[in-house]
Amino acid sequence: MSIKILAVDMDGTTLNSQNTLSAGNQEVLQRAINAGVLVVPATGRQFSGLPPQLEKINGIRYYLCSNGAVVYDRMKQKILHQDLMSCKLALRALTEISSYKSSYMDLYINGKAYTSKARYQDPLKYGVSVLHEKTFLASRIPVDDIADFLTGTQSCPEKIFSIFNDTDDFLTCWKKLETWPEVSITNSINNSIEVTHCTATKGGGLKALAGLLNVPRDSVMAVGDGLNDISMLDWAKTSVAMGNADGKVCEHASFKTADCDHDGLAKAIERFVFC
């Protein structure tokens, strides 16, 4: 059966290690869209933090954001599916994470990301890489205190992103949050923890979108490299791990392609979409 939905991770998959979109990936993604395939960015990023490189590709309509907690229809400017944490649950998670002094957090609400003023003013000091500094500053809203802000808004967050300067703190917090049945935890970079509602995953978001569009699972392909991609690799009928993927991720994919610096995504699309 032909591929009708192509879900692609962003960092380390669609974008290379320098956080850019190669000419090869751009050309093949555009060709797939022109052939009628629904190319769906599936990312841990919030909607306002989508990489600007995607604007080079015409015809992308649907987006899975915040690890599948939200599915957007950009053409109609509406949310098709969302799976949010309650305010109470998010505050509990924020309290737990902030108890580790080496942790720094961002909070995703309604497609926007909020961070502390200290982290915004000196992102490199607080766990943001040089490659992502510009994107971070462009897509974050600084607030005095994350927990106080959430308490004041009483919103239901899409995701909590946290990063740790101390590996022991990271491992201890991960193990603690793993015992919470109300949340799903994953990550896409070292020493980070991404918290969503227990059923909010890229796989869940992809399944929801396919159902809304009446696309059978057999016609869905997913490509990724990080732990937060595992759920969509498990759900999609055609699953491809990048050459730079973690070994655990590869165990959940039926196929493996080249790495993100050698157009592994383009090669996978050529093999399975244009075969």
Long-range contacts (C-beta under 8 A, 24 or more apart in sequence): 1-216, 1-218, 1-219, 1-237, 2-219, 2-273, 3-37, 3-219, 3-220, 3-221, 3-238, 3-272, 3-273, 4-36, 4-37, 4-38, 4-215, 4-219, 4-220, 5-37, 5-38, 5-40, 5-206, 5-209, 5-210, 5-213, 5-215, 5-219, 5-220, 5-221, 6-32, 6-37, 6-38, 6-39, 6-40, 6-221, 6-222, 6-223, 6-269, 6-273, 7-40, 7-42, 7-64, 7-202, 7-206, 7-220, 7-221, 7-222, 7-223, 7-232, 7-236, 8-39, 8-40, 8-41, 8-42, 8-222, 8-223, 8-224, 8-265, 9-42, 9-43, 9-202, 9-223, 9-224, 9-225, 9-226, 9-229, 9-242, 10-41, 10-42, 10-43, 10-44, 10-45, 10-50, 10-51, 11-43, 11-188, 11-226, 12-188, 12-225, 12-226, 12-242, 12-244, 12-245, 12-260, 13-223, 13-224, 13-225, 13-229, 13-242, 13-260, 13-264, 13-265, 14-41, 14-51, 14-265, 15-51, 15-53, 15-260, 16-260, 16-261, 17-244, 17-260, 17-261, 18-131, 19-51, 19-131, 19-132, 19-135, 20-53, 21-51, 21-53, 21-54, 21-56, 22-263, 22-266, 24-263, 24-266, 25-263, 25-265, 25-266, 26-53, 26-56, 26-57, 27-266, 28-263, 28-265, 28-266, 28-269, 28-270, 29-57, 29-265, 29-266, 29-269, 30-57, 30-58, 30-59, 31-274, 32-269, 32-273, 32-274, 33-57, 33-58, 33-59, 33-60, 34-59, 35-273, 35-274, 37-273, 38-62, 38-213, 38-215, 40-64, 40-206, 40-209, 42-68, 42-202, 42-205, 42-206, 42-222, 42-224, 42-229, 42-232, 43-67, 44-159, 44-161, 44-188, 44-194, 44-226, 44-228, 45-139, 46-108, 46-111, 46-112, 46-113, 46-139, 46-158, 46-159, 47-72, 47-111, 47-112, 48-111, 48-112, 48-113, 48-139, 49-113, 49-135, 49-139, 51-135, 62-209, 64-202, 64-205, 64-206, 64-209, 65-111, 65-158, 66-108, 66-158, 66-159, 66-196, 66-200, 67-159, 67-184, 67-186, 67-194, 67-196, 67-200, 67-201, 67-202, 67-205, 67-228, 68-196, 68-200, 68-201, 68-202, 68-203, 68-204, 68-205, 68-206, 68-208, 68-231, 68-232, 69-108, 69-158, 69-159, 69-196, 69-197, 69-200, 69-205, 70-111, 70-158, 70-205, 71-205, 71-208, 71-209, 71-212, 72-111, 80-208, 80-209, 80-212, 81-205, 81-208, 81-209, 81-212, 82-158, 83-196, 83-197, 83-199, 83-200, 83-204, 83-205, 84-156, 84-157, 84-158, 84-197, 84-200, 85-156, 85-157, 85-158, 85-159, 85-160, 85-183, 85-195, 85-196, 85-197, 85-200, 86-156, 87-150, 87-151, 87-154, 87-155, 87-156, 87-157, 89-182, 89-183, 89-197, 90-150, 90-156, 90-157, 90-160, 90-195, 91-147, 91-150, 91-151, 93-160, 93-177, 93-180, 93-183, 93-195, 94-146, 94-147, 94-150, 94-160, 95-147, 96-173, 96-176, 96-177, 97-160, 97-162, 97-173, 97-193, 97-195, 98-146, 98-147, 100-164, 100-166, 100-169, 100-170, 100-172, 100-173, 101-169, 102-164, 102-165, 102-166, 102-169, 102-170, 103-162, 103-163, 103-164, 103-169, 103-173, 104-162, 104-163, 104-164, 104-165, 105-146, 105-160, 105-161, 105-162, 106-140, 106-146, 106-160, 106-161, 106-162, 107-146, 107-149, 107-150, 107-157, 107-159, 107-160, 107-161, 108-157, 108-158, 108-159, 108-160, 108-161, 109-150, 109-153, 109-155, 109-156, 109-157, 109-158, 110-155, 110-158, 111-158, 112-141, 113-139, 113-140, 113-141, 113-161, 114-140, 114-141, 114-142, 114-143, 114-146, 114-149, 115-140, 115-141, 115-142, 115-143, 115-146, 116-142, 116-143, 116-144, 116-145, 116-146, 117-142, 117-143, 117-144, 126-163, 127-163, 127-164, 127-165, 127-191, 127-192, 158-196, 158-200, 159-194, 159-195, 159-196, 159-200, 160-194, 160-195, 160-196, 161-192, 161-193, 161-194, 161-195, 162-192, 162-193, 162-194, 162-195, 163-189, 163-191, 163-192, 163-193, 164-191, 164-192, 164-193, 165-191, 167-191, 186-226, 186-227, 186-228, 186-230, 187-226, 187-227, 187-228, 188-226, 188-227, 188-228, 188-229, 189-226, 194-228, 201-228, 201-231, 201-232, 202-228, 202-229, 202-231, 202-232, 203-230, 203-231, 203-232, 203-233, 203-234, 203-235, 204-231, 205-232, 206-232, 206-235, 206-236, 207-235, 221-272, 221-273, 223-257, 223-265, 223-268, 224-249, 225-249, 225-260, 238-272, 240-268, 240-272
